[in-house]
């Protein structure tokens, strides 16, 4: 059996992503609150990039997205990793790590730091993030509630870009030059 491969998510993948998400929700209760429109939930807020893990039989067995690229500390862009899941039958194949590695490569190529949040009771996810170099930066209470109406505690994680200072300096210089030539407004195309 060949291992699943990872590629950019396509619009045609959304039905398969919803089916995979439904299986994850049934087993793990992720997402904690099933969305009224799961296709829309997977696409909101508009992801800048999303990837899927595809099994040999073309079934989608994993997913991750990057949302809201915004300015971060010291002018370094920061993106949020979201919607990461792997179906139960594909676990043990290091797909969670592989999907996170894909995001990390994307971020490093752009000089972008990464952040994410996870419910505090999700020990397996927290362990994965910590094994792959993420650092817990704090906790908070979610602005949404659990299905029973109780408060939900979140753990926040960060992963700084490891592309090196040269790419970050180069990107800041490029943004500054673009800002000067456009009268102060700039549009990101990454």
C-alpha positions as CSV (number, residue, x, y, z in Angstrom):
1,X,0.0,0.0,0.0
2,X,1.4,3.4,-1.0
3,X,1.4,6.1,1.7
4,X,-1.0,9.1,1.3
5,X,0.4,12.1,-0.5
6,X,-0.2,15.8,0.2
7,X,-1.3,18.4,-2.3
8,X,-3.1,21.7,-2.5
9,X,-6.8,21.5,-1.8
10,X,-9.0,22.0,-4.8
11,X,-12.6,23.1,-4.9
12,X,-13.6,19.6,-6.1
13,X,-12.1,18.2,-2.8
14,X,-14.7,19.9,-0.5
15,X,-17.2,17.0,-0.5
16,X,-14.4,14.5,0.4
17,X,-13.1,16.9,3.1
18,X,-16.6,17.1,4.6
19,X,-16.9,13.3,4.6
20,X,-13.5,13.0,6.4
21,X,-14.4,15.8,8.8
22,X,-17.7,14.0,9.7
23,X,-15.7,10.8,10.5
24,X,-13.3,12.8,12.7
25,X,-16.2,14.5,14.5
26,X,-18.0,11.2,15.1
27,X,-14.8,9.7,16.7
28,X,-13.1,12.7,18.3
29,X,-15.8,15.4,18.5
30,X,-13.7,17.7,16.3
31,X,-14.9,20.2,15.6
32,X,-16.5,20.4,19.1
33,X,-19.6,22.0,17.6
34,X,-20.6,20.6,14.2
35,X,-21.0,23.5,11.7
36,X,-24.3,24.2,10.1
37,X,-22.5,24.3,6.8
38,X,-19.3,22.3,6.9
39,X,-18.2,23.2,3.4
40,X,-18.4,26.8,4.3
41,X,-16.7,26.2,7.7
42,X,-13.7,24.6,5.9
43,X,-13.5,27.7,3.7
44,X,-13.8,30.3,6.4
45,X,-12.3,32.6,7.0
46,X,-11.2,32.4,3.4
47,X,-8.1,30.3,3.7
48,X,-5.0,31.6,2.1
49,X,-3.9,28.1,1.4
50,X,-5.2,24.6,2.2
51,X,-3.8,21.1,1.7
52,X,-5.2,17.6,1.7
53,X,-3.7,14.2,2.3
54,X,-4.9,11.8,-0.4
55,X,-4.9,8.0,0.0
56,X,-4.1,5.6,-2.8
57,X,-7.9,5.1,-3.4
58,X,-8.2,9.0,-3.8
59,X,-10.1,9.4,-0.5
60,X,-9.2,12.5,1.5
61,X,-7.7,11.3,4.8
62,X,-6.3,14.6,6.1
63,X,-6.6,18.4,5.9
64,X,-5.0,21.6,7.0
65,X,-5.5,25.3,6.2
66,X,-3.7,28.6,6.7
67,X,-5.9,31.6,7.5
68,X,-5.6,35.3,8.0
69,X,-2.0,36.3,7.1
70,X,-1.6,39.5,9.2
71,X,1.3,41.6,10.3
72,X,3.0,40.2,13.4
73,X,5.7,41.2,15.8
74,X,8.5,43.2,14.3
75,X,6.7,43.4,10.9
76,X,7.0,39.6,10.3
77,X,3.7,38.3,8.8
78,X,1.8,35.8,10.9
79,X,-0.6,33.1,9.7
80,X,-3.0,31.0,11.6
81,X,-3.0,27.2,11.1
82,X,-6.6,25.8,11.3
83,X,-8.8,22.9,10.3
84,X,-6.1,20.3,10.9
85,X,-7.5,16.8,11.0
86,X,-6.7,13.2,10.0
87,X,-9.3,10.5,9.7
88,X,-9.0,7.7,12.4
89,X,-8.2,5.0,9.8
90,X,-5.1,6.9,8.6
91,X,-3.6,7.7,12.0
92,X,-0.2,6.3,12.8
93,X,1.1,7.3,9.3
94,X,2.5,10.6,10.6
95,X,0.0,12.6,8.4
96,X,-0.5,15.2,11.1
97,X,3.2,15.9,11.1
98,X,3.4,15.8,7.3
99,X,0.5,18.3,7.0
100,X,2.2,20.6,9.6
101,X,5.5,20.2,7.7
102,X,3.7,21.3,4.5
103,X,2.5,24.5,6.3
104,X,5.9,25.1,7.8
105,X,7.5,24.9,4.3
106,X,4.9,27.3,3.0
107,X,5.5,29.7,5.9
108,X,9.3,29.5,5.7
109,X,9.3,30.3,2.0
110,X,7.4,33.5,2.8
111,X,9.1,34.5,6.0
112,X,5.9,34.0,7.9
113,X,5.4,33.0,11.6
114,X,2.7,30.6,12.5
115,X,0.1,30.5,15.3
116,X,-2.7,28.1,16.2
117,X,-5.1,27.3,19.0
118,X,-6.4,24.0,20.3
119,X,-8.9,23.1,23.0
120,X,-7.1,22.5,26.3
121,X,-8.6,19.0,26.6
122,X,-7.1,17.8,23.3
123,X,-3.9,16.2,24.7
124,X,-3.1,14.3,21.5
125,X,-3.1,17.5,19.4
126,X,-1.1,19.4,22.0
127,X,1.5,16.6,22.1
128,X,1.8,16.6,18.3
129,X,2.4,20.4,18.3
130,X,5.0,20.2,21.0
131,X,6.8,17.3,19.3
132,X,7.0,19.3,16.1
133,X,8.5,22.4,17.7
134,X,5.5,24.5,18.5
135,X,5.7,26.5,21.8
136,X,2.7,27.1,24.0
137,X,2.3,30.8,24.5
138,X,-0.7,30.9,26.8
139,X,-4.3,30.0,27.4
140,X,-7.6,31.8,27.1
141,X,-11.4,31.1,27.1
142,X,-12.9,30.7,23.7
143,X,-15.5,33.2,22.5
144,X,-17.8,30.2,21.7
145,X,-19.1,27.5,24.0
146,X,-19.2,23.7,24.1
147,X,-22.4,22.0,23.0
148,X,-23.6,21.9,26.6
149,X,-23.1,25.7,26.9
150,X,-20.0,25.4,29.1
151,X,-16.9,27.6,28.6
152,X,-14.1,26.2,26.5
153,X,-10.4,26.7,27.4
154,X,-7.9,27.1,24.6
155,X,-4.2,26.7,24.4
156,X,-2.3,29.0,22.1
157,X,0.8,27.9,20.2
158,X,3.4,29.7,18.1
159,X,6.0,28.6,15.6
160,X,8.5,31.2,14.4
161,X,9.6,31.2,10.8
162,X,12.9,29.4,10.6
163,X,13.8,30.6,7.1
164,X,16.5,32.7,8.7
165,X,16.9,36.5,9.1
166,X,17.9,37.2,5.5
167,X,14.5,36.2,4.1
168,X,12.6,38.3,6.7
169,X,14.8,41.3,6.1
170,X,14.4,40.9,2.4
171,X,10.6,40.7,2.7
172,X,10.4,43.7,5.0
173,X,12.6,45.7,2.5
174,X,10.4,44.6,-0.4
175,X,7.2,45.6,1.5
176,X,8.7,49.0,2.4
177,X,9.7,49.6,-1.2
178,X,6.2,48.6,-2.4
179,X,4.6,50.9,0.1
180,X,6.8,53.8,-0.9
181,X,6.0,53.3,-4.6
182,X,2.3,52.9,-4.0
183,X,1.8,55.9,-1.7
184,X,1.6,53.7,1.4
185,X,-0.9,51.1,0.3
186,X,0.2,47.6,-0.5
187,X,-1.6,44.3,-1.5
188,X,-0.1,40.9,-0.7
189,X,-0.4,38.2,-3.3
190,X,1.1,35.3,-1.4
